[in-house]
């Protein structure tokens, strides 16, 4: 263990083996740092924040700050960060809130670039990448393997499905389906994240089937999107990825499903 002489580690903080705490860091009394965690410098870890093993936190990151809510009550709220996560300069991650489910959860192996923010009560999956300046509001659910380009944003209570990609300078005020590719100031689907599907080892026939299901759900106009998702779930019952997309669309949610940009025109709202 190595703690720089200018760092402040409050009584009660729990530090694992081989933790490194660099210059001018502050570690609060409720913090728990796993084995091999590195705080490079000027990092603030406050509140009931647990950081998994081997995470690397870069300068000026603030982890476990109170939820950004008027009249917030932070008692009993937590932030949990999974192992092997890289948090770059000036990233902020808030505690959960008493008005939510009291915990903000960040999965393992994430890569969060400079100035990105994750708000209170979010659930962020494993292997998520947020580029510089991405802003995630409170109560957002983000699936495994999601990638967001620089300055993208997600509105509160939104959902971004597993393996989806949100383009840079895009705003998601609707839910983005698993494996979807969305862009725009008010983001709309422009297709599927085919490269991501290939990298995950999804077989070519399954990708073709998923593309067919996507067209049937988003580019056809008969019935509602829920009706088309139910039909697609039956038609492609043996394709796990298509089932995942249909289940996502049909699940209870606070926001509508992100519509697709139509050929030769804009998206059709439903």
C-alpha positions as a Markdown table, in Angstrom:
| # | Residue | x | y | z |
|---|---|---|---|---|
| 1 | Unk | 0.0 | 0.0 | 0.0 |
| 2 | Unk | 1.2 | 3.5 | -0.9 |
| 3 | Unk | -0.4 | 6.7 | 0.4 |
| 4 | Unk | 1.1 | 10.0 | -0.6 |
| 5 | Unk | 1.8 | 12.3 | 2.3 |
| 6 | Unk | -0.6 | 15.0 | 0.9 |
| 7 | Unk | -3.5 | 12.6 | 0.6 |
| 8 | Unk | -6.3 | 12.5 | 3.3 |
| 9 | Unk | -7.8 | 9.1 | 4.2 |
| 10 | Unk | -10.4 | 9.4 | 6.8 |
| 11 | Unk | -10.8 | 6.9 | 9.7 |
| 12 | Unk | -13.1 | 4.2 | 8.7 |
| 13 | Unk | -12.1 | 3.9 | 5.1 |
| 14 | Unk | -11.4 | 0.3 | 4.1 |
| 15 | Unk | -8.4 | -0.2 | 1.8 |
| 16 | Unk | -7.5 | -3.4 | 0.0 |
| 17 | Unk | -4.0 | -4.8 | -0.6 |
| 18 | Unk | -1.7 | -2.8 | -2.9 |
| 19 | Unk | -3.9 | 0.3 | -3.0 |
| 20 | Unk | -2.1 | 3.4 | -4.3 |
| 21 | Unk | -3.4 | 6.8 | -3.3 |
| 22 | Unk | -1.7 | 9.7 | -5.0 |
| 23 | Unk | -1.1 | 13.4 | -4.2 |
| 24 | Unk | -4.0 | 15.5 | -2.8 |
| 25 | Unk | -6.6 | 12.7 | -2.9 |
| 26 | Unk | -9.4 | 12.6 | -0.4 |
| 27 | Unk | -10.9 | 9.2 | 0.6 |
| 28 | Unk | -14.0 | 9.4 | 2.9 |
| 29 | Unk | -14.7 | 7.4 | 6.0 |
| 30 | Unk | -17.4 | 5.2 | 4.2 |
| 31 | Unk | -15.3 | 4.4 | 1.2 |
| 32 | Unk | -14.1 | 0.9 | 0.3 |
| 33 | Unk | -11.3 | 0.5 | -2.2 |
| 34 | Unk | -10.6 | -3.0 | -3.5 |
| 35 | Unk | -7.2 | -4.6 | -4.0 |
| 36 | Unk | -4.9 | -2.8 | -6.4 |
| 37 | Unk | -7.0 | 0.3 | -6.8 |
| 38 | Unk | -5.0 | 3.4 | -8.0 |
| 39 | Unk | -6.1 | 6.9 | -7.3 |
| 40 | Unk | -3.6 | 8.9 | -9.4 |
| 41 | Unk | -4.0 | 12.4 | -7.9 |
| 42 | Unk | -6.7 | 14.9 | -6.8 |
| 43 | Unk | -9.4 | 12.3 | -6.7 |
| 44 | Unk | -12.3 | 12.6 | -4.3 |
| 45 | Unk | -14.1 | 9.4 | -3.1 |
| 46 | Unk | -16.9 | 10.3 | -0.8 |
| 47 | Unk | -20.1 | 8.8 | 0.6 |
| 48 | Unk | -20.6 | 5.0 | 0.8 |
| 49 | Unk | -18.6 | 4.3 | -2.3 |
| 50 | Unk | -17.2 | 0.9 | -3.1 |
| 51 | Unk | -14.6 | 0.6 | -5.9 |
| 52 | Unk | -13.7 | -2.8 | -7.3 |
| 53 | Unk | -10.3 | -4.3 | -7.6 |
| 54 | Unk | -7.7 | -2.9 | -10.0 |
| 55 | Unk | -9.7 | 0.2 | -10.9 |
| 56 | Unk | -7.7 | 3.2 | -12.0 |
| 57 | Unk | -9.0 | 6.7 | -11.2 |
| 58 | Unk | -7.5 | 9.7 | -12.9 |
| 59 | Unk | -7.1 | 13.3 | -11.6 |
| 60 | Unk | -10.1 | 15.4 | -10.5 |
| 61 | Unk | -12.6 | 12.5 | -10.6 |
| 62 | Unk | -15.3 | 12.9 | -8.0 |
| 63 | Unk | -17.0 | 9.6 | -7.0 |
| 64 | Unk | -19.8 | 9.3 | -4.6 |
| 65 | Unk | -21.0 | 12.9 | -4.5 |
| 66 | Unk | -24.6 | 13.5 | -3.3 |
| 67 | Unk | -27.4 | 13.1 | -5.8 |
| 68 | Unk | -28.1 | 16.2 | -7.8 |
| 69 | Unk | -31.7 | 16.6 | -6.5 |
| 70 | Unk | -33.4 | 19.5 | -4.8 |
| 71 | Unk | -33.9 | 18.5 | -1.1 |
| 72 | Unk | -32.0 | 15.3 | -1.5 |
| 73 | Unk | -31.6 | 13.0 | 1.5 |
| 74 | Unk | -28.4 | 11.0 | 1.0 |
| 75 | Unk | -28.7 | 8.8 | 4.1 |
| 76 | Unk | -28.3 | 5.1 | 3.2 |
| 77 | Unk | -27.4 | 5.8 | -0.4 |
| 78 | Unk | -24.4 | 4.1 | -2.2 |
| 79 | Unk | -22.2 | 4.0 | -5.3 |
| 80 | Unk | -20.8 | 0.7 | -6.4 |
| 81 | Unk | -18.1 | 0.5 | -9.2 |
| 82 | Unk | -17.1 | -2.9 | -10.6 |
| 83 | Unk | -13.5 | -4.2 | -11.0 |
| 84 | Unk | -11.0 | -3.3 | -13.7 |
| 85 | Unk | -12.8 | 0.0 | -14.5 |
| 86 | Unk | -10.9 | 3.0 | -15.9 |
| 87 | Unk | -12.2 | 6.4 | -14.9 |
| 88 | Unk | -10.5 | 9.3 | -16.6 |
| 89 | Unk | -10.1 | 13.0 | -15.7 |
| 90 | Unk | -12.9 | 14.9 | -14.1 |
| 91 | Unk | -15.5 | 12.1 | -14.3 |
| 92 | Unk | -18.3 | 12.4 | -11.8 |
| 93 | Unk | -20.5 | 9.6 | -10.5 |
| 94 | Unk | -23.3 | 10.2 | -8.0 |
| 95 | Unk | -24.7 | 8.2 | -5.1 |
| 96 | Unk | -28.1 | 6.8 | -5.4 |
| 97 | Unk | -31.0 | 8.7 | -3.9 |
| 98 | Unk | -33.7 | 8.1 | -1.3 |
| 99 | Unk | -36.3 | 8.9 | -4.0 |
| 100 | Unk | -34.8 | 6.1 | -6.2 |
| 101 | Unk | -33.5 | 2.7 | -5.3 |
| 102 | Unk | -30.6 | 4.2 | -3.2 |
| 103 | Unk | -27.7 | 2.8 | -5.2 |
| 104 | Unk | -25.9 | 3.7 | -8.4 |
| 105 | Unk | -24.4 | 0.6 | -9.9 |
| 106 | Unk | -21.5 | 0.6 | -12.4 |
| 107 | Unk | -20.4 | -2.7 | -13.9 |
| 108 | Unk | -16.9 | -4.1 | -14.4 |
| 109 | Unk | -14.4 | -3.2 | -17.1 |
| 110 | Unk | -16.0 | 0.1 | -17.9 |
| 111 | Unk | -14.0 | 2.9 | -19.7 |
| 112 | Unk | -15.3 | 6.4 | -18.8 |
| 113 | Unk | -13.5 | 9.2 | -20.5 |
| 114 | Unk | -12.9 | 12.7 | -19.3 |
| 115 | Unk | -15.8 | 14.8 | -18.0 |
| 116 | Unk | -18.4 | 12.1 | -18.4 |
| 117 | Unk | -21.1 | 12.0 | -15.7 |
| 118 | Unk | -23.3 | 9.2 | -14.4 |
| 119 | Unk | -26.3 | 10.4 | -12.3 |
| 120 | Unk | -28.0 | 9.0 | -9.3 |
| 121 | Unk | -29.7 | 5.6 | -9.3 |
| 122 | Unk | -28.3 | 4.5 | -12.7 |
| 123 | Unk | -27.6 | 0.9 | -13.5 |
| 124 | Unk | -24.6 | 0.6 | -15.9 |
| 125 | Unk | -23.6 | -2.8 | -17.2 |
| 126 | Unk | -20.2 | -4.4 | -17.9 |
| 127 | Unk | -17.8 | -3.3 | -20.6 |
| 128 | Unk | -19.5 | 0.1 | -21.2 |
| 129 | Unk | -17.6 | 2.9 | -22.9 |
| 130 | Unk | -18.5 | 6.5 | -22.5 |
| 131 | Unk | -16.5 | 9.0 | -24.6 |
| 132 | Unk | -15.5 | 12.5 | -23.4 |
| 133 | Unk | -18.3 | 14.6 | -22.0 |
| 134 | Unk | -21.1 | 12.0 | -22.1 |
| 135 | Unk | -23.9 | 13.0 | -19.7 |
| 136 | Unk | -26.2 | 10.3 | -18.1 |
| 137 | Unk | -29.1 | 11.6 | -16.1 |
| 138 | Unk | -30.6 | 9.9 | -13.1 |
| 139 | Unk | -32.5 | 6.5 | -13.1 |
| 140 | Unk | -31.0 | 5.5 | -16.5 |
| 141 | Unk | -30.4 | 1.8 | -17.3 |
| 142 | Unk | -27.5 | 1.0 | -19.7 |
| 143 | Unk | -26.8 | -2.5 | -20.9 |
| 144 | Unk | -23.6 | -4.4 | -21.2 |
| 145 | Unk | -21.2 | -3.3 | -24.0 |
| 146 | Unk | -22.9 | 0.0 | -24.8 |
| 147 | Unk | -20.7 | 2.6 | -26.5 |
| 148 | Unk | -21.6 | 6.3 | -26.5 |
| 149 | Unk | -19.7 | 8.9 | -28.6 |
| 150 | Unk | -18.5 | 12.3 | -27.3 |
| 151 | Unk | -21.0 | 14.7 | -25.8 |
| 152 | Unk | -23.9 | 12.3 | -26.1 |
| 153 | Unk | -26.6 | 12.5 | -23.4 |
| 154 | Unk | -29.4 | 10.3 | -22.1 |
| 155 | Unk | -32.5 | 11.7 | -20.5 |
| 156 | Unk | -33.6 | 10.5 | -17.0 |
| 157 | Unk | -35.4 | 7.1 | -16.8 |
| 158 | Unk | -34.1 | 6.2 | -20.2 |
| 159 | Unk | -32.9 | 2.7 | -21.2 |
| 160 | Unk | -30.0 | 1.9 | -23.6 |
| 161 | Unk | -30.1 | -1.8 | -24.5 |
| 162 | Unk | -27.2 | -4.2 | -24.5 |
| 163 | Unk | -24.6 | -3.7 | -27.3 |
| 164 | Unk | -26.2 | -0.5 | -28.6 |
| 165 | Unk | -24.3 | 2.5 | -29.8 |
| 166 | Unk | -25.2 | 6.2 | -29.4 |
| 167 | Unk | -23.4 | 8.6 | -31.8 |
| 168 | Unk | -21.4 | 11.6 | -30.7 |
| 169 | Unk | -23.4 | 14.8 | -29.9 |
| 170 | Unk | -26.6 | 12.7 | -29.8 |
| 171 | Unk | -29.4 | 13.0 | -27.3 |
| 172 | Unk | -31.4 | 9.9 | -26.3 |
| 173 | Unk | -34.8 | 11.0 | -25.0 |
| 174 | Unk | -36.3 | 7.7 | -26.1 |
| 175 | Unk | -35.2 | 4.1 | -25.2 |
| 176 | Unk | -32.7 | 2.6 | -27.6 |
| 177 | Unk | -33.1 | -1.1 | -28.4 |
| 178 | Unk | -30.4 | -3.6 | -27.8 |
| 179 | Unk | -27.8 | -3.6 | -30.7 |
| 180 | Unk | -29.3 | -0.4 | -32.0 |
| 181 | Unk | -27.4 | 2.4 | -33.7 |
| 182 | Unk | -28.8 | 5.8 | -33.0 |
| 183 | Unk | -27.7 | 9.3 | -33.9 |
| 184 | Unk | -29.0 | 12.8 | -33.8 |
| 185 | Unk | -29.9 | 15.7 | -31.5 |
| 186 | Unk | -33.1 | 13.8 | -30.8 |
| 187 | Unk | -31.6 | 10.5 | -31.6 |
| 188 | Unk | -33.3 | 8.1 | -34.0 |
| 189 | Unk | -32.3 | 4.6 | -35.0 |
| 190 | Unk | -30.4 | 4.3 | -38.3 |
| 191 | Unk | -29.9 | 0.6 | -38.1 |
| 192 | Unk | -28.1 | -2.0 | -36.0 |
| 193 | Unk | -24.6 | -2.0 | -34.5 |
| 194 | Unk | -23.4 | -4.7 | -37.0 |
| 195 | Unk | -19.7 | -4.3 | -36.1 |
| 196 | Unk | -20.5 | -4.8 | -32.5 |
| 197 | Unk | -22.6 | -7.9 | -33.3 |
| 198 | Unk | -19.7 | -9.4 | -35.3 |
| 199 | Unk | -17.2 | -8.6 | -32.5 |
| 200 | Unk | -19.5 | -10.4 | -30.0 |
| 201 | Unk | -19.3 | -13.5 | -32.2 |
| 202 | Unk | -23.0 | -13.5 | -33.2 |
| 203 | Unk | -23.3 | -15.9 | -36.2 |
| 204 | Unk | -24.0 | -14.4 | -39.6 |
| 205 | Unk | -27.4 | -16.2 | -40.0 |
| 206 | Unk | -28.5 | -14.7 | -36.6 |
| 207 | Unk | -27.4 | -11.2 | -37.8 |
| 208 | Unk | -29.4 | -11.6 | -41.0 |
| 209 | Unk | -32.4 | -12.7 | -39.0 |
| 210 | Unk | -32.0 | -9.8 | -36.6 |
| 211 | Unk | -31.8 | -7.4 | -39.5 |
| 212 | Unk | -35.0 | -8.8 | -40.9 |
| 213 | Unk | -36.7 | -8.5 | -37.5 |
| 214 | Unk | -35.5 | -4.9 | -37.3 |
| 215 | Unk | -37.1 | -4.1 | -40.7 |
| 216 | Unk | -40.3 | -5.8 | -39.8 |
| 217 | Unk | -40.6 | -3.9 | -36.5 |
| 218 | Unk | -39.4 | -0.4 | -37.4 |
| 219 | Unk | -39.8 | 0.0 | -41.2 |
| 220 | Unk | -43.2 | -1.6 | -41.7 |
| 221 | Unk | -46.3 | 0.6 | -40.9 |
| 222 | Unk | -49.1 | -1.9 | -40.2 |
| 223 | Unk | -50.2 | -1.9 | -36.6 |
| 224 | Unk | -48.4 | -0.5 | -33.6 |
| 225 | Unk | -44.7 | -1.1 | -32.7 |
| 226 | Unk | -45.9 | -3.4 | -29.9 |
| 227 | Unk | -48.0 | -5.4 | -32.4 |
| 228 | Unk | -45.0 | -5.7 | -34.8 |
| 229 | Unk | -42.7 | -6.7 | -31.9 |
| 230 | Unk | -45.1 | -9.5 | -30.8 |
| 231 | Unk | -45.3 | -10.8 | -34.4 |
| 232 | Unk | -41.5 | -10.7 | -34.7 |
| 233 | Unk | -41.0 | -12.5 | -31.4 |
| 234 | Unk | -43.1 | -15.4 | -32.8 |
| 235 | Unk | -41.5 | -15.4 | -36.3 |
| 236 | Unk | -37.9 | -15.3 | -35.0 |
| 237 | Unk | -38.5 | -17.4 | -31.9 |
| 238 | Unk | -35.2 | -19.3 | -32.3 |
| 239 | Unk | -33.0 | -16.1 | -32.6 |
| 240 | Unk | -31.9 | -15.0 | -29.2 |
| 241 | Unk | -30.9 | -11.5 | -30.3 |
| 242 | Unk | -34.3 | -10.9 | -31.9 |
| 243 | Unk | -36.0 | -12.1 | -28.8 |
| 244 | Unk | -34.0 | -9.7 | -26.7 |
| 245 | Unk | -35.0 | -6.8 | -28.9 |
| 246 | Unk | -38.7 | -7.7 | -28.8 |
| 247 | Unk | -38.6 | -8.3 | -25.0 |
| 248 | Unk | -37.0 | -4.9 | -24.6 |
| 249 | Unk | -39.7 | -3.2 | -26.7 |
| 250 | Unk | -42.5 | -4.9 | -24.8 |
| 251 | Unk | -41.1 | -4.4 | -21.3 |
| 252 | Unk | -42.8 | -1.8 | -19.0 |
| 253 | Unk | -40.9 | 1.5 | -19.3 |
| 254 | Unk | -41.3 | 5.2 | -18.7 |
| 255 | Unk | -40.1 | 6.3 | -22.1 |
| 256 | Unk | -41.2 | 5.3 | -25.7 |
| 257 | Unk | -39.0 | 3.2 | -27.9 |
| 258 | Unk | -36.6 | 5.3 | -30.1 |
| 259 | Unk | -38.1 | 5.3 | -33.6 |
| 260 | Unk | -36.2 | 4.6 | -36.8 |
| 261 | Unk | -35.3 | 7.0 | -39.5 |
| 262 | Unk | -37.4 | 6.0 | -42.5 |
| 263 | Unk | -36.0 | 5.6 | -46.0 |
| 264 | Unk | -36.3 | 8.9 | -47.8 |
| 265 | Unk | -37.7 | 10.7 | -44.8 |
| 266 | Unk | -37.6 | 11.1 | -41.0 |
| 267 | Unk | -38.7 | 8.7 | -38.3 |
| 268 | Unk | -42.3 | 7.7 | -37.7 |
| 269 | Unk | -43.4 | 8.5 | -34.1 |
| 270 | Unk | -45.6 | 6.0 | -32.3 |
